[in-house]
Amino acid sequence: MRKLAQIRTHLIDSPLDIDADQVNAFGQNGTVHRCPTSPGSFIVEYDGHVIVRDYPGEATDLLFVVLAWVDKAMPGAADDAVRVHVDIIDHKRCDVSFLIRMCDTVRAETETAGTLLTPQDDADIRQSVATERALGFEP
């Protein structure tokens, strides 16, 4: 669940002054797809949930930061890849929950010392067919 860790770190490191204890991230509804021509390699598709609690700013500021991360980390993501739920706590704070459909690709390579698992970056949508074929999937 590489992308969950990345989005969490991105929010904490943003200029929005978010503390680590304000951010929860978890994945659910995941499916693992094995790569038929690359033994040990796999793709995990899942719903990534990111919750920012007691945020003292505007929810739109958080959404802007999340969308910037999606553009960078998930090129080719659907325009509606992010869903949002906002609870206004009072005039100064809100809880914001993001649901993002995520996909992590892990390549397995056999070496003398064992198997090396290497997370792969998402390919640009124009390269996705070539990437899927390289991993043994038929598009």
C-alpha positions as CSV (number, residue, x, y, z in Angstrom):
1,M,0.0,0.0,0.0
2,R,2.7,2.3,-1.1
3,K,0.4,5.1,-2.3
4,L,-1.4,5.3,1.1
5,A,1.9,6.1,2.7
6,Q,2.8,8.6,0.0
7,I,-0.4,10.6,0.2
8,R,-0.2,10.6,4.0
9,T,3.3,12.0,3.9
10,H,2.3,14.5,1.2
11,L,-0.4,15.9,3.4
12,I,1.8,16.1,6.5
13,D,4.6,17.7,4.5
14,S,2.3,20.2,2.8
15,P,2.2,23.9,3.9
16,L,-1.2,23.3,5.5
17,D,0.2,22.7,9.0
18,I,-1.2,19.2,9.4
19,D,0.2,17.1,12.2
20,A,0.8,13.4,11.8
21,D,-1.7,12.5,14.4
22,Q,-4.4,14.2,12.5
23,V,-4.1,11.9,9.4
24,N,-5.4,8.3,9.2
25,A,-4.9,6.3,6.0
26,F,-6.2,2.8,5.3
27,G,-7.0,0.6,2.4
28,Q,-10.0,-1.7,1.8
29,N,-11.9,-3.6,-0.9
30,G,-8.6,-4.7,-2.4
31,T,-8.0,-7.1,-5.2
32,V,-4.6,-8.7,-6.0
33,H,-3.9,-9.6,-9.6
34,R,-1.0,-11.9,-10.4
35,C,1.2,-11.2,-13.4
36,P,1.1,-14.4,-15.5
37,T,4.4,-14.0,-17.3
38,S,6.3,-12.5,-14.3
39,P,6.1,-15.0,-11.4
40,G,5.8,-13.3,-8.1
41,S,4.9,-9.9,-9.6
42,F,1.4,-8.5,-8.8
43,I,-0.9,-5.5,-8.9
44,V,-3.0,-4.5,-5.9
45,E,-6.1,-2.4,-6.6
46,Y,-7.9,-0.9,-3.6
47,D,-9.9,1.9,-2.1
48,G,-7.5,4.2,-0.3
49,H,-9.2,6.1,2.6
50,V,-7.4,9.2,3.9
51,I,-9.0,11.1,6.8
52,V,-7.8,14.4,8.1
53,R,-9.3,15.2,11.5
54,D,-9.8,18.6,13.1
55,Y,-8.5,20.5,10.1
56,P,-8.6,24.3,11.0
57,G,-8.7,25.5,7.4
58,E,-10.9,25.2,4.3
59,A,-11.7,21.8,3.0
60,T,-11.0,23.0,-0.5
61,D,-7.3,23.7,0.5
62,L,-7.0,20.0,1.4
63,L,-8.7,19.0,-1.8
64,F,-6.2,21.1,-3.9
65,V,-3.3,19.3,-2.2
66,V,-4.8,15.9,-2.7
67,L,-5.5,16.5,-6.4
68,A,-1.9,17.8,-6.9
69,W,-0.6,14.5,-5.4
70,V,-3.0,12.5,-7.6
71,D,-1.8,14.3,-10.8
72,K,1.8,13.5,-9.9
73,A,1.5,10.0,-8.4
74,M,-1.3,8.6,-10.5
75,P,-1.0,10.0,-14.1
76,G,-3.9,9.0,-16.2
77,A,-6.3,8.7,-13.2
78,A,-9.9,9.2,-14.0
79,D,-11.2,12.8,-13.5
80,D,-13.5,11.5,-10.8
81,A,-10.8,9.3,-9.0
82,V,-11.3,11.2,-5.7
83,R,-14.4,11.3,-3.6
84,V,-14.7,13.6,-0.6
85,H,-16.8,13.7,2.6
86,V,-16.6,16.8,4.9
87,D,-17.9,17.1,8.4
88,I,-18.1,20.7,9.6
89,I,-17.3,20.5,13.4
90,D,-17.7,24.1,14.2
91,H,-16.8,27.5,12.6
92,K,-13.1,26.8,12.8
93,R,-12.6,23.0,12.2
94,C,-13.7,20.2,9.9
95,D,-13.0,16.5,9.4
96,V,-12.3,15.6,5.7
97,S,-12.3,12.1,4.3
98,F,-11.0,11.2,0.9
99,L,-11.7,8.0,-1.0
100,I,-9.3,7.4,-3.8
101,R,-9.2,4.3,-6.0
102,M,-5.5,3.3,-6.0
103,C,-3.4,0.7,-7.7
104,D,0.1,-0.4,-6.7
105,T,2.3,-2.5,-8.9
106,V,5.1,-4.7,-7.5
107,R,7.7,-6.4,-9.7
108,A,9.3,-9.5,-8.4
109,E,12.8,-10.4,-9.5
110,T,14.6,-13.6,-8.5
111,E,18.2,-13.1,-7.4
112,T,20.7,-15.4,-5.7
113,A,19.9,-14.1,-2.3
114,G,16.2,-14.4,-2.8
115,T,13.4,-12.4,-4.4
116,L,13.6,-8.7,-4.7
117,L,10.2,-6.9,-4.7
118,T,10.3,-3.5,-6.3
119,P,7.3,-1.1,-6.3
120,Q,6.7,0.4,-9.7
121,D,5.6,3.9,-10.5
122,D,2.4,4.3,-12.4
123,A,2.8,4.7,-16.1
124,D,1.4,7.6,-18.0
125,I,-1.9,6.5,-19.5
126,R,-0.3,6.6,-23.0
127,Q,2.2,4.0,-21.8
128,S,-0.2,1.8,-19.8
129,V,-0.8,-0.8,-22.5
130,A,3.0,-1.3,-23.0
131,T,3.5,-1.5,-19.2
132,E,0.7,-4.1,-18.8
133,R,2.2,-6.2,-21.6
134,A,5.7,-6.0,-20.1
135,L,4.2,-7.4,-16.9
136,G,2.4,-10.2,-18.7
137,F,-1.1,-8.8,-18.8
138,E,-3.3,-8.7,-21.9
139,P,-4.9,-5.3,-22.2
